[in-house]
């Protein structure tokens, strides 16, 4: 991580994983052709992958057509914030041993619906940023070099 007093700091991969593990809600982005869907979901970190539960519907159908996904997770308070973006490949778990292992993860539906399907996201890249909030710098004092 770079100097802590900078307004934007790049997170290391390990820091990104720590942020992801400290939260459980994000936004999943899928796309098929020119149609993009952004859906909230809850997830759990499992090793160096992310797992979520879902019911039959939009998420599963979009992933079946195009398994490339993006998951964005963030948080903030009045002084700082952070954002982690994971690009990866989503795969519906279908082998009974995989789904049995997924059943043992600390992953429960956020809303009172039945969700029988598990999906694992294997990251292909990950980026993260930490932000320090504050007033905008003085524009008049800014001089281009």
C-alpha positions in Angstrom: 0.0 0.0 0.0 1.3 3.5 -0.8 1.6 6.4 1.6 -1.4 6.6 4.0 -2.0 10.4 3.6 -2.7 10.2 -0.1 -6.4 10.7 -1.1 -6.3 7.5 -3.3 -4.3 4.4 -2.3 -3.9 1.3 -4.4 -4.6 -1.9 -2.4 -2.4 -4.9 -2.7 -4.1 -8.2 -3.7 -3.8 -9.4 -0.1 -5.5 -6.2 1.1 -8.3 -6.8 -1.5 -8.9 -10.3 -0.2 -9.0 -9.0 3.4 -11.6 -6.4 2.4 -13.7 -9.0 0.5 -13.6 -11.4 3.5 -14.7 -8.6 5.8 -17.9 -8.1 3.9 -20.6 -10.2 2.4 -22.7 -8.0 0.0 -21.6 -6.8 -3.4 -22.9 -6.1 -6.9 -22.6 -8.7 -9.6 -22.3 -7.5 -13.2 -23.2 -9.9 -16.1 -23.6 -9.1 -19.7 -24.9 -10.8 -22.8 -24.5 -9.0 -26.1 -25.2 -5.3 -25.4 -27.4 -6.0 -22.3 -25.7 -5.5 -18.9 -27.3 -6.6 -15.6 -26.2 -5.4 -12.2 -27.6 -7.3 -9.3 -26.9 -7.2 -5.5 -25.9 -10.5 -3.9 -24.4 -11.9 -0.8 -21.3 -14.0 -1.1 -18.6 -15.7 1.0 -14.8 -15.9 0.4 -13.8 -19.6 0.0 -10.0 -19.8 -0.4 -9.1 -17.6 -3.3 -12.6 -17.8 -4.8 -16.0 -16.3 -4.1 -19.2 -18.3 -3.7 -22.8 -17.1 -3.8 -26.2 -18.8 -3.8 -29.0 -18.1 -6.2 -32.3 -19.4 -7.5 -33.0 -20.2 -11.1 -33.4 -17.0 -13.1 -31.4 -14.1 -14.4 -28.1 -14.8 -12.8 -27.9 -18.4 -13.8 -29.1 -17.8 -17.3 -26.7 -15.0 -17.9 -23.7 -16.9 -16.5 -24.6 -19.9 -18.6 -24.4 -17.7 -21.8 -21.4 -15.7 -20.7 -19.4 -16.8 -17.6 -17.3 -13.7 -17.5 -18.5 -11.5 -14.5 -17.5 -8.6 -12.4 -18.1 -8.4 -8.7 -17.8 -5.0 -6.9 -17.7 -4.6 -3.2 -17.2 -1.4 -1.3 -17.7 0.4 2.1 -17.2 3.8 3.5 -17.6 5.9 6.6 -17.3 9.7 7.1 -13.5 9.7 6.6 -12.5 6.9 4.3 -13.8 4.4 1.8 -12.7 1.5 -0.3 -13.7 -0.4 -3.4 -12.6 -3.8 -4.7 -13.4 -4.9 -8.2 -13.1 -8.6 -9.1 -13.1 -9.8 -12.7 -13.6 -13.5 -13.1 -15.2 -16.6 -14.4 -18.4 -17.8 -12.8 -19.3 -21.5 -12.7 -22.4 -23.1 -11.4 -21.5 -25.9 -9.0 -23.0 -29.1 -10.2 -20.8 -32.0 -8.8 -22.4 -33.3 -5.6 -19.1 -33.0 -3.6 -18.7 -29.4 -4.6 -22.3 -28.5 -3.7 -22.0 -30.5 -0.4 -18.9 -28.5 0.5 -20.7 -25.2 -0.5 -23.6 -26.1 1.8 -21.1 -26.0 4.7 -20.0 -22.5 4.0 -21.4 -19.6 6.2 -23.6 -18.5 3.4 -27.3 -17.9 4.0 -29.8 -16.1 1.7 -30.2 -12.4 2.5 -33.9 -12.6 1.8 -36.4 -15.3 2.7 -36.3 -17.2 -0.6 -35.1 -20.7 -1.4 -31.8 -20.7 -3.3 -30.6 -24.2 -4.3 -27.8 -23.2 -6.7 -24.3 -22.3 -5.8 -22.0 -20.4 -8.1 -18.2 -20.0 -7.7 -16.3 -17.0 -9.1 -12.7 -17.6 -9.8 -10.9 -14.3 -10.2 -8.9 -13.5 -13.3 -7.9 -10.1 -12.0 -8.6 -7.9 -9.0 -8.1 -4.2 -8.2 -8.7 -2.2 -5.1 -8.6 1.4 -4.0 -8.8 3.1 -0.6 -10.0 6.7 -0.4 -9.4 9.4 2.1 -12.3 11.9 2.0 -11.7 15.6 2.4 -12.2 19.0 0.8 -11.3 19.6 -2.8 -7.8 21.1 -3.2 -7.6 24.8 -3.9 -8.1 25.1 -7.7 -6.5 28.6 -7.9 -3.4 27.3 -6.2 -3.1 24.5 -8.7 -0.5 25.1 -11.4 0.3 22.8 -14.3 3.9 21.9 -14.6 
